[in-house]
């Protein structure tokens, strides 16, 4: 786990893989989500784990879709440049 500058004490933490939502490209990891020191000093419970899991999947799905849109736009720009050269 990364320990950011200024964090003196870590009481509890949860780490989750940020994954695609599995609707298009499967379970592809695109990053890591780290959360620590739950407010009030409370322990992380099953509800927190479920929240982090759903949040990580949501962000993963957004990341994959953003990548797909960027790739499509890049291809469209490339095609446009090819058409301009052909004229």
Secondary structure, DSSP 8 states (H G I E B T S, - for coil): ----TT------EEEEEEE--SSSS-S-EEEEEEEES-GGG----HHHHHHHHHHHHHHHHHHHHHHHHHHHHHHHHHHHHHHHHH-
